[in-house]
Amino acid sequence: MTPVPTLDLEDARLLVLTGAGVSAESGLATFRDSNGLWEQHDVQDVASPEGFERDPRLVWKFYSLRREQAKTVQPNAGHRALADVEKRLQDRFMLVTQNIDGLHQRAGSDRVIEIHGSLFRTKCSRCDRAPFDDQALYLEGALPVCRVCEGAGHEALLRPDIVWFGEMLDQGHLRAIDAFMRRDPGSPSVFLAVGTSGVVWPVAGLVNLARSLGASTCLVNAEPADNTSRFHSFVQGKSAEVLPALFGLNRAGH
């Protein structure tokens, strides 16, 4: 692990982006670990509207197993450090996560935007009813159907509330992030990315937005990301070890 500075957050706003590397430190496998394959299926087969249309049972098996696995792991010290700094900064803090496992919330984070959806929410594949909490495992038997559509005389399957390949991100989320970064022009702001590959857009471009608005930018990763050169500073190491030090939580009184 490279030497870790302490972030100066005095009066600053902090926008944090987290990716799969943070969850991997809790023991959750990533697609990169398996070369983009799951049980020899390409990720597009289980994470795209076309894949769901072709084989909804395969897709539900994949996400049910991911739900099951996510329940077996615990938030790590990196998750807890982010929850601690949120308590200190309050509304000067926003956490944007690409992860869908809910570990940030279990660690105590509240100001979280799940930019790619949630493993533990389900929605209709046809109508615009609000997504709802769901921890059920659909590994066998009948697939879940939308009772709202059924009541209206339509047939529609429920699907995980995940942003799949080829789907648009929630525009409300993007507007909220943009508004947070533009709030209080002239006041100090910091953008911190943790455990990200730097290849998934548009979130990989948040560092460009942050820099254009005068924010200081920092990347924490086990290895360099594709967009490492866009950051003012890069700390190489595990987030569970780096983040407590970065926030000064290892000092007495914290």
C-alpha positions as a Markdown table, in Angstrom:
| # | Residue | x | y | z |
|---|---|---|---|---|
| 1 | Met | 0.0 | 0.0 | 0.0 |
| 2 | Thr | 1.3 | 3.4 | -0.9 |
| 3 | Pro | 1.6 | 6.2 | 1.7 |
| 4 | Val | -1.9 | 7.6 | 2.5 |
| 5 | Pro | -2.5 | 11.3 | 2.9 |
| 6 | Thr | -5.3 | 12.7 | 5.0 |
| 7 | Leu | -8.1 | 14.3 | 2.9 |
| 8 | Asp | -8.8 | 17.9 | 3.9 |
| 9 | Leu | -12.6 | 17.9 | 4.3 |
| 10 | Glu | -12.9 | 21.1 | 6.4 |
| 11 | Asp | -15.9 | 22.9 | 5.0 |
| 12 | Ala | -15.7 | 20.8 | 1.8 |
| 13 | Arg | -18.3 | 18.8 | 0.0 |
| 14 | Leu | -17.4 | 15.2 | -0.7 |
| 15 | Leu | -18.7 | 13.1 | -3.6 |
| 16 | Val | -17.7 | 9.5 | -3.5 |
| 17 | Leu | -18.0 | 6.9 | -6.3 |
| 18 | Thr | -17.6 | 3.3 | -5.4 |
| 19 | Gly | -17.2 | 0.2 | -7.6 |
| 20 | Ala | -16.9 | -3.5 | -7.5 |
| 21 | Gly | -13.5 | -3.4 | -5.9 |
| 22 | Val | -15.1 | -2.3 | -2.6 |
| 23 | Ser | -17.5 | -5.2 | -2.5 |
| 24 | Ala | -14.8 | -7.7 | -3.6 |
| 25 | Glu | -12.9 | -6.9 | -0.3 |
| 26 | Ser | -16.0 | -8.3 | 1.5 |
| 27 | Gly | -15.8 | -11.5 | -0.5 |
| 28 | Leu | -18.2 | -10.8 | -3.4 |
| 29 | Ala | -16.9 | -12.0 | -6.8 |
| 30 | Thr | -16.8 | -9.6 | -9.7 |
| 31 | Phe | -17.3 | -10.3 | -13.4 |
| 32 | Arg | -13.7 | -9.4 | -13.9 |
| 33 | Asp | -12.7 | -12.3 | -11.6 |
| 34 | Ser | -14.4 | -14.7 | -14.0 |
| 35 | Asn | -13.5 | -13.1 | -17.3 |
| 36 | Gly | -17.1 | -11.9 | -17.7 |
| 37 | Leu | -18.6 | -15.3 | -17.5 |
| 38 | Trp | -21.1 | -16.9 | -15.1 |
| 39 | Glu | -21.5 | -20.7 | -15.4 |
| 40 | Gln | -20.1 | -20.3 | -18.9 |
| 41 | His | -22.8 | -17.8 | -19.9 |
| 42 | Asp | -21.6 | -14.4 | -21.2 |
| 43 | Val | -22.7 | -11.6 | -18.9 |
| 44 | Gln | -24.9 | -10.2 | -21.7 |
| 45 | Asp | -27.0 | -13.3 | -21.3 |
| 46 | Val | -28.0 | -12.5 | -17.7 |
| 47 | Ala | -27.7 | -8.7 | -17.7 |
| 48 | Ser | -29.5 | -7.3 | -20.7 |
| 49 | Pro | -33.2 | -6.9 | -21.7 |
| 50 | Glu | -32.5 | -9.2 | -24.6 |
| 51 | Gly | -31.2 | -11.9 | -22.3 |
| 52 | Phe | -34.2 | -11.6 | -20.1 |
| 53 | Glu | -36.5 | -11.9 | -23.0 |
| 54 | Arg | -34.7 | -15.0 | -24.2 |
| 55 | Asp | -34.4 | -16.8 | -20.9 |
| 56 | Pro | -36.0 | -15.1 | -17.9 |
| 57 | Arg | -35.5 | -18.2 | -15.8 |
| 58 | Leu | -31.7 | -18.1 | -16.3 |
| 59 | Val | -31.6 | -14.4 | -15.4 |
| 60 | Trp | -33.6 | -14.9 | -12.2 |
| 61 | Lys | -31.4 | -17.8 | -11.3 |
| 62 | Phe | -28.3 | -15.6 | -11.7 |
| 63 | Tyr | -29.8 | -12.8 | -9.5 |
| 64 | Ser | -31.3 | -15.1 | -7.0 |
| 65 | Leu | -27.9 | -16.7 | -6.4 |
| 66 | Arg | -26.3 | -13.2 | -6.2 |
| 67 | Arg | -28.9 | -12.2 | -3.6 |
| 68 | Glu | -28.1 | -15.4 | -1.7 |
| 69 | Gln | -24.4 | -14.7 | -1.8 |
| 70 | Ala | -24.7 | -11.0 | -0.8 |
| 71 | Lys | -26.5 | -12.1 | 2.4 |
| 72 | Thr | -23.5 | -14.2 | 3.5 |
| 73 | Val | -21.0 | -11.3 | 3.5 |
| 74 | Gln | -20.5 | -8.3 | 5.8 |
| 75 | Pro | -19.5 | -4.7 | 5.2 |
| 76 | Asn | -15.8 | -4.1 | 5.5 |
| 77 | Ala | -13.8 | -1.3 | 7.1 |
| 78 | Gly | -14.0 | 0.7 | 3.9 |
| 79 | His | -17.8 | 0.6 | 3.9 |
| 80 | Arg | -17.7 | 1.6 | 7.6 |
| 81 | Ala | -15.3 | 4.5 | 7.0 |
| 82 | Leu | -17.6 | 6.0 | 4.4 |
| 83 | Ala | -20.5 | 5.7 | 6.8 |
| 84 | Asp | -18.4 | 7.4 | 9.5 |
| 85 | Val | -17.4 | 10.3 | 7.3 |
| 86 | Glu | -21.0 | 10.8 | 6.2 |
| 87 | Lys | -22.0 | 11.3 | 9.9 |
| 88 | Arg | -19.4 | 14.0 | 10.1 |
| 89 | Leu | -20.2 | 15.8 | 6.9 |
| 90 | Gln | -24.0 | 15.3 | 6.8 |
| 91 | Asp | -25.5 | 17.0 | 3.7 |
| 92 | Arg | -22.0 | 17.9 | 2.5 |
| 93 | Phe | -21.6 | 14.1 | 1.6 |
| 94 | Met | -23.0 | 12.1 | -1.3 |
| 95 | Leu | -22.2 | 8.5 | -2.1 |
| 96 | Val | -22.8 | 7.1 | -5.6 |
| 97 | Thr | -22.3 | 3.4 | -5.9 |
| 98 | Gln | -22.1 | 1.1 | -8.9 |
| 99 | Asn | -22.6 | -1.8 | -6.5 |
| 100 | Ile | -26.0 | -3.4 | -6.1 |
| 101 | Asp | -25.4 | -5.5 | -3.0 |
| 102 | Gly | -26.7 | -3.0 | -0.3 |
| 103 | Leu | -23.5 | -3.3 | 1.8 |
| 104 | His | -23.1 | 0.5 | 2.0 |
| 105 | Gln | -26.6 | 0.8 | 3.6 |
| 106 | Arg | -25.8 | -2.1 | 5.9 |
| 107 | Ala | -22.7 | -0.3 | 7.1 |
| 108 | Gly | -24.8 | 2.7 | 8.0 |
| 109 | Ser | -24.7 | 5.0 | 4.9 |
| 110 | Asp | -27.9 | 6.9 | 4.1 |
| 111 | Arg | -27.1 | 9.4 | 1.4 |
| 112 | Val | -26.6 | 6.7 | -1.3 |
| 113 | Ile | -27.5 | 6.8 | -4.9 |
| 114 | Glu | -27.5 | 3.2 | -6.3 |
| 115 | Ile | -26.7 | 4.3 | -9.9 |
| 116 | His | -27.0 | 0.7 | -11.3 |
| 117 | Gly | -30.0 | -0.3 | -9.2 |
| 118 | Ser | -30.4 | -2.7 | -6.3 |
| 119 | Leu | -30.1 | -6.5 | -6.0 |
| 120 | Phe | -32.9 | -6.4 | -3.4 |
| 121 | Arg | -35.5 | -4.5 | -5.4 |
| 122 | Thr | -37.8 | -5.9 | -8.1 |
| 123 | Lys | -39.9 | -4.1 | -10.7 |
| 124 | Cys | -42.2 | -4.9 | -13.6 |
| 125 | Ser | -40.8 | -5.6 | -17.0 |
| 126 | Arg | -43.8 | -3.9 | -18.6 |
| 127 | Cys | -45.6 | -1.3 | -16.5 |
| 128 | Asp | -44.2 | 1.7 | -14.6 |
| 129 | Arg | -45.2 | 0.7 | -11.1 |
| 130 | Ala | -42.6 | 1.7 | -8.4 |
| 131 | Pro | -39.9 | -0.9 | -7.7 |
| 132 | Phe | -40.3 | -2.7 | -4.4 |
| 133 | Asp | -38.1 | -4.4 | -1.8 |
| 134 | Asp | -37.7 | -8.1 | -2.5 |
| 135 | Gln | -35.3 | -10.7 | -1.0 |
| 136 | Ala | -37.0 | -13.7 | -2.5 |
| 137 | Leu | -35.1 | -16.4 | -4.3 |
| 138 | Tyr | -36.5 | -17.5 | -7.7 |
| 139 | Leu | -34.5 | -20.6 | -8.3 |
| 140 | Glu | -37.2 | -23.0 | -9.3 |
| 141 | Gly | -41.0 | -23.1 | -9.8 |
| 142 | Ala | -43.1 | -20.3 | -11.4 |
| 143 | Leu | -41.4 | -17.0 | -12.2 |
| 144 | Pro | -42.8 | -13.9 | -10.5 |
| 145 | Val | -45.5 | -12.0 | -12.3 |
| 146 | Cys | -46.8 | -8.5 | -12.0 |
| 147 | Arg | -50.1 | -8.5 | -10.2 |
| 148 | Val | -50.9 | -5.0 | -11.4 |
| 149 | Cys | -50.6 | -6.0 | -15.0 |
| 150 | Glu | -52.4 | -9.2 | -14.3 |
| 151 | Gly | -55.3 | -7.1 | -12.9 |
| 152 | Ala | -55.4 | -5.1 | -16.0 |
| 153 | Gly | -55.6 | -8.1 | -18.2 |
| 154 | His | -52.0 | -8.2 | -19.3 |
| 155 | Glu | -49.2 | -10.8 | -18.7 |
| 156 | Ala | -45.9 | -9.4 | -17.5 |
| 157 | Leu | -43.0 | -10.9 | -15.6 |
| 158 | Leu | -41.2 | -9.1 | -12.8 |
| 159 | Arg | -37.5 | -8.5 | -13.2 |
| 160 | Pro | -34.6 | -7.3 | -11.0 |
| 161 | Asp | -34.4 | -3.5 | -10.5 |
| 162 | Ile | -31.0 | -3.4 | -12.2 |
| 163 | Val | -29.7 | -1.1 | -14.9 |
| 164 | Trp | -28.8 | -3.7 | -17.6 |
| 165 | Phe | -26.5 | -3.3 | -20.5 |
| 166 | Gly | -28.1 | -1.1 | -23.1 |
| 167 | Glu | -30.4 | 0.6 | -20.6 |
| 168 | Met | -30.3 | 4.3 | -19.6 |
| 169 | Leu | -29.3 | 5.4 | -16.1 |
| 170 | Asp | -32.0 | 7.1 | -14.0 |
| 171 | Gln | -31.9 | 10.8 | -15.2 |
| 172 | Gly | -33.0 | 11.9 | -11.8 |
| 173 | His | -29.9 | 10.4 | -10.3 |
| 174 | Leu | -27.7 | 12.1 | -12.8 |
| 175 | Arg | -29.4 | 15.5 | -12.1 |
| 176 | Ala | -29.0 | 15.0 | -8.3 |
| 177 | Ile | -25.2 | 14.3 | -8.7 |
| 178 | Asp | -24.8 | 17.3 | -11.0 |
| 179 | Ala | -26.7 | 19.6 | -8.6 |
| 180 | Phe | -24.6 | 18.4 | -5.6 |
| 181 | Met | -21.3 | 19.1 | -7.5 |
| 182 | Arg | -22.5 | 22.5 | -8.5 |
| 183 | Arg | -23.8 | 23.6 | -5.1 |
| 184 | Asp | -22.1 | 26.5 | -3.4 |
| 185 | Pro | -19.9 | 27.6 | -6.3 |
| 186 | Gly | -16.5 | 28.6 | -5.0 |
| 187 | Ser | -16.6 | 26.4 | -1.9 |
| 188 | Pro | -14.1 | 23.5 | -1.7 |
| 189 | Ser | -15.2 | 20.2 | -3.0 |
| 190 | Val | -13.6 | 16.7 | -3.3 |
| 191 | Phe | -14.3 | 13.8 | -5.6 |
| 192 | Leu | -13.2 | 10.4 | -4.5 |
| 193 | Ala | -13.4 | 7.2 | -6.6 |
| 194 | Val | -12.9 | 3.9 | -4.9 |
| 195 | Gly | -12.6 | 0.4 | -6.3 |
| 196 | Thr | -13.6 | 1.4 | -9.9 |
| 197 | Ser | -12.3 | 0.2 | -13.2 |
| 198 | Gly | -12.8 | 3.6 | -14.9 |
| 199 | Val | -14.3 | 2.0 | -18.0 |
| 200 | Val | -18.0 | 2.2 | -17.3 |
| 201 | Trp | -19.6 | 5.4 | -18.6 |
| 202 | Pro | -21.0 | 7.8 | -17.8 |
| 203 | Val | -19.8 | 7.4 | -14.2 |
| 204 | Ala | -16.2 | 7.1 | -15.4 |
| 205 | Gly | -16.6 | 10.7 | -16.6 |
| 206 | Leu | -17.5 | 12.0 | -13.1 |
| 207 | Val | -13.9 | 12.9 | -12.5 |
| 208 | Asn | -14.0 | 15.1 | -15.6 |
| 209 | Leu | -17.1 | 17.0 | -14.3 |
| 210 | Ala | -15.5 | 17.3 | -10.9 |
| 211 | Arg | -12.3 | 18.8 | -12.3 |
| 212 | Ser | -14.2 | 21.2 | -14.5 |
| 213 | Leu | -15.9 | 22.5 | -11.4 |
| 214 | Gly | -12.6 | 23.0 | -9.5 |
| 215 | Ala | -12.8 | 19.9 | -7.2 |
| 216 | Ser | -9.8 | 18.1 | -6.0 |
| 217 | Thr | -9.9 | 14.5 | -7.1 |
| 218 | Cys | -8.5 | 11.3 | -5.6 |
| 219 | Leu | -8.6 | 7.6 | -6.7 |
| 220 | Val | -8.2 | 4.7 | -4.3 |
| 221 | Asn | -7.7 | 1.4 | -6.1 |
| 222 | Ala | -5.9 | -1.9 | -5.7 |
| 223 | Glu | -4.5 | -1.3 | -9.2 |
| 224 | Pro | -4.5 | 1.6 | -11.6 |
| 225 | Ala | -7.9 | 2.3 | -13.4 |
| 226 | Asp | -8.4 | 3.2 | -17.0 |
| 227 | Asn | -8.8 | 6.8 | -16.1 |
| 228 | Thr | -6.2 | 7.1 | -13.4 |
| 229 | Ser | -4.4 | 9.9 | -15.2 |
| 230 | Arg | -7.5 | 12.1 | -14.8 |
| 231 | Phe | -7.1 | 12.2 | -11.0 |
| 232 | His | -5.0 | 14.7 | -9.1 |
| 233 | Ser | -3.8 | 11.8 | -6.8 |
| 234 | Phe | -3.9 | 8.1 | -6.7 |
| 235 | Val | -3.5 | 5.9 | -3.7 |
| 236 | Gln | -2.8 | 2.2 | -4.5 |
| 237 | Gly | -4.1 | -0.2 | -1.9 |
| 238 | Lys | -7.1 | -2.0 | -0.5 |
| 239 | Ser | -10.0 | 0.4 | 0.3 |
| 240 | Ala | -10.6 | -1.3 | 3.7 |
| 241 | Glu | -7.1 | -0.2 | 4.7 |
| 242 | Val | -6.8 | 3.1 | 2.8 |
| 243 | Leu | -10.1 | 4.8 | 3.6 |
| 244 | Pro | -9.9 | 4.9 | 7.4 |
| 245 | Ala | -6.4 | 6.5 | 7.1 |
| 246 | Leu | -7.6 | 8.9 | 4.3 |
| 247 | Phe | -10.4 | 10.2 | 6.5 |
| 248 | Gly | -8.2 | 10.4 | 9.6 |
| 249 | Leu | -10.2 | 7.8 | 11.4 |
| 250 | Asn | -7.1 | 6.0 | 12.7 |
| 251 | Arg | -6.3 | 9.0 | 14.9 |
| 252 | Ala | -7.1 | 9.1 | 18.6 |
| 253 | Gly | -10.6 | 10.3 | 19.2 |
| 254 | His | -12.1 | 8.8 | 16.0 |
